[in-house]
Amino acid sequence: MSLVSRRSLSLLSLLALLLVSSLATSVGAQSAVMVVDQSNRKVHVAANANDKRAVGGLAKIATAMVVLDWSEASGVSLNVLAPVPEYAERIAGVASLGIRTGDQLTLRDLMYATMMSSDNMAAITLGHFVGQDLLMRKGRQGDPMEEFVRNMNALAGREGCKNTRFMNPHGYENSRPQPYSTAADIARLALYAASRPPFHFYTNQKSRTITIYRGSERVAQKLSNTNQLLGGDRIDGMKTANSPWSGGCVAITADRNASVIKQADGSSLIYRHRMVVVVLGSADPFSEARSLLYQGWQVYDGWLNAGRPITQQQQLLQHF
């Protein structure tokens, strides 16, 4: 390695150390954060990333991915109507849209309500419908919600989550024992979700109107995305949460224009740039996430300019 390369690496390492050190003042005392790029899964900023804590509605990222994976595997269209189960209102905790027992919505509209407006009734309805179908295909009797949550935890395990326990599809902390996760594990789930193009439809819109079928009526319900950062700084997702136990949480995704690198044989290599930022337990999650995104891109640029070195395997997400 040349002296220039060593010097670049030393400067990059110093920058990373200074950045992480600065988090002591820029990140709230209770916050856990993770900034990682999708292509390499290189962690660029981390603080308290493996602390187990309540994550509230960020659990709905796993809910949405279980539904999308099930739909793809089963061939069941998301345009199918699903009835809101009788028990949903008893366990919803907070429901934002006024969905009632006996209402019917398409699975697609339930996904929008779950991810954009974080509606707990919608998430419970998804869990019940999909859990019921999973049990039927296995020829088993059982609790549809338990089956769905089992699949949420199986997904988390498959994606390498090390400190996550989901207890329900909505994330509200009214289950015993309490659900929990970490910033590192939410980053793993967010990276998986971001890798699936259909997922973006449910997170990158600022507003959308869905239809609730209530008896003979069709009720139009406008959704507003709870993600205040959406659309700025090329942020295109992903999920917010705020519950009594979790505090303010957000997982955001953002990209930049891809780099086109000419090769010696005349071909071009396209290098895509996408960042995932996770903030847990913050008094001001949106400001914190935006600041971390800026900081993350700064460290990322220095890393790119140094030749994208991986000097230690512990810099990769799988080692967190």
N, C-alpha and C positions, 0 to 999 in steps of 0.2 A: 504494500500500500504506500502511495506517495505521501510526502510530507504535507502536501496541500490537502489530500484526502483525510489524513489523520487530523489536521487542523480543523477541517470542516466538521468531522465527526465530533471533535472535542467541543467546538462551538455549539453544535446541535445538542450535545448532551447537557452542556451548561444551560442552554436555553430551556430545555425540558425541565431541568432541576429548578431553575428560577421560576418557571411557570407553575410547577406543582407547589413550590414553596409559597407562591403568591396566593394560592387558593385558601390558605389559612385566613386571609383577610377578605378575599373576594367571594368566598363561598360561606354561606351561613353555617353556624356551628353544628347544626343538625343535618346538614345536607350530605348526601352521597352522590357522587357524579362519575360519569364515564363518557369519554369522547373517543370514538373508534371509527376507522374508515372501513367501508364495506369491502373493498377489493382485497385488501391484505389482512384485515382484522388486526391491524396494528393499533394499539392503544396509545393515544397521543396525550391524553390528560386523564388522571384518575385520582379520586380522593374518597376514602371510606367505601370503596367499590364493592367490598364483600360483606359489608354490614347487613345483617338480616333486619328487615323492617317492613312495616305495612306499606303496600304500594297502591292500595285502593283500586280505582278503575283501570290502572295499567294492566291488570289481569285480563282485561277485555282484548288485549292484543292476542293472547293465547286463545281466548274464546273465538275470535274471528278466524284464526288460522285453523283451528279444529273444524270449524264449519266449512271453510274453503277446501280443506283437504278431504273432508267427508264427501262434499258435493262432487269433487273431481273423481274420487275413488268409486262412488256409488252411481254416478251419472244422474243424480237427482238435481233437477233445475232449481235455482234459487228463486224462480218465479212461483214456486208452489206456496200456497197459503198455509200458514201455521196458526192454530188457535192459541190464545193466551191461556195458560193453565189456571185452574181454580186457585191453587196455592200461591200463585205468583205475588199477589198483593201482600201476603203475609210475610214474605221474606225479602221483598224488594228493597227495604230500607228507604232509599230516596229514588223516586221515579219522576222524571222531569216533563214527560209529554202527556200525561193523563191517559195513558193506555189502560184499558180496563179488562178484567176477567171476561172471557167470552169474545172479545175482539179478535179479528183475524187480520194478519198482515202477511205479505209475502216475505219469504226468508231474506230476499234482497233488501226490502225496506227495513226489516229488523236489523240487518247488518248496518245500514246507514244510521239508524237510531242508536244502535249500540256504540258505534265508533265516533260518530260526529257529535251526538248530544249526550253520550254516556248514559243512556236510559237503562236502568236496571231491569225494568219489566221486559224490555226488548231482549236483553241478554238472557234472562231466565227463560223466555219463550224459545229462543234459539237452543239453549241447553236442553230443555225438555223435548223439543221436537227431534233434534239430532240424536240425543241419548236414547230416545224411544226407538228410533230407526236402527241404531247400532245394536241394541238388544235384540230386536226382531231378526236382524240378519244373522245374529249368532244363535238364534233359537233359544234365547234365555229369557227368564223372568227377572225382574229387578227394578230398582229405582232409576229412572232415566237420568236424573240429575247426577246421581253417583257415577253412572257410566260415563256421562259427559265429562265430569271433573276428572275421572280416571284418565280419560284421553288427554285432557289439558296437561296433567302431570306427566303423562307418557311423552307428549310433545316436548315439554320442558326438558325431560331427561334426554331425549334424542338429540336435542340441540345443545347439550352440554351444560345445562343449568345444574349448579352444584348446591345451591342453598335456596330452593324455591319449594313452596307448598301451597297449591291452590286448594281452596275449599268450596268455591262456588264460581259460577261463570261471570258474576258481576263485580266481584272484588270488594264489595262492602264488608266491613269487618264485623258482621253480626253472626258469624259461624264460630263454633267451638270444635277443635282448637282453632286459634287464629291463623289466617293465611299470612304468608310473608314471601319476600323475595329480596334481591339485591340489585344494585345498579348494574353490576356485571351481567347478572342473569337476564335482566330486562333488556340489556343491550344485545344479548344473544338472540332473544325472541324478536327484537326489533329488526335485527339483521336478517333473520329468516323471513319475516313478514315483508321487508323491503325488497327481498329477492323475488317475490311473487307479484308479477304485474297486476293481477286482478285486485290485489289488496289495496292498491293506491286509489281505486275508485271510491273507497269507503272512507278515506282520510284526507283527500286533497281538495275537497270542495268546501267553500265557505258556507253555503246554504243549499238546501234541497227540500223539495216538497214530497212527502210520502203519503200513502193512502191507508187509512184505517177502515176496515170493513166492520161496521157495527150494525148487526142485524141487516135490515134492508138499506141502511144508509152507507154512504161513502164519505168519510170525513177526511178532508185534506189537512195535513199537519205539516207546518213548515219547520224544518230543522235548521239550527244555527250551530256551526262548528265551535266547540269550546276552545279550540287552539287559537289563541290570539296572535300567534306568530305566523300563522299560515299566510303564504304569499309574499312575505318579505324575506330578503336574503336568500331567495330560492328555496325556502322551506316548504316542503310539500306533504308534511305529515308530522306526528303520527297519532299521538294520544295524550290526553291530559287526565289528571285525577286530583281530587281534593276531598278527603274524608277526615273525620275527627282523629283517626289514628295515623293516617298517612301524611297529613299536611299536604302542601302543594307539591305535585309531581308532574313531570312532563317528559315525554320521549319525542324528540323531533328528528326528522331526516332532511337533509339538504344536499344539493349537488352543485357542481360547477361544470362549465363546458369541458367536454372530453379533450384530451391531448392527442394529437395525431403525430406519430413518430415515424418518419421515413426510414425504411430498412435498406440495407445494402443491395438487396435483390430488386429494389424498386417498389416493393409492397409497402403497405402502411400498417402500423400497429396502433390500434385505438386504445387509449388508456383512460378509463372512466374514473371520475372522482365523486364519491358520495360519502357523507359523514353522518353518523348517528350520535346524538347527544342525549344522555339520560340524566335527569335531576330528580332526586327523591328528598322529600321532607324539607322543602324550602318555603320560607315566608314570601318569597317573590320568584317563583319558578320560571316565569317567562323572561324576566330580565336576566336571571342567572343563566338560563339556557342560551339566550342570545349572546351573552358575553363569552360563554364557554365555546360556542360555535366559532366566534371570531378568533379566540385564542387557539382553538383546535386547528383552524385553517393556517394560522401563522406557524405553528409547530409542524404541521403537515408540509407546508411549502419548504421549510428548512430541510425537512427529511427528504423530500423529492430532490431538492438541489444537491443534496449530499449523495444521491444515487440510490435512495430507498434502502439504506442499510438496516439489517436486523442484527444488531450487535449482541442481543441476548434474547433467547426464546421467551423469557419472562415478559418481554414487551408485547407479546401476542395475546389476544383475548383468551385463547384456550388455556393459558397458564394463570389466569386470574381466578 
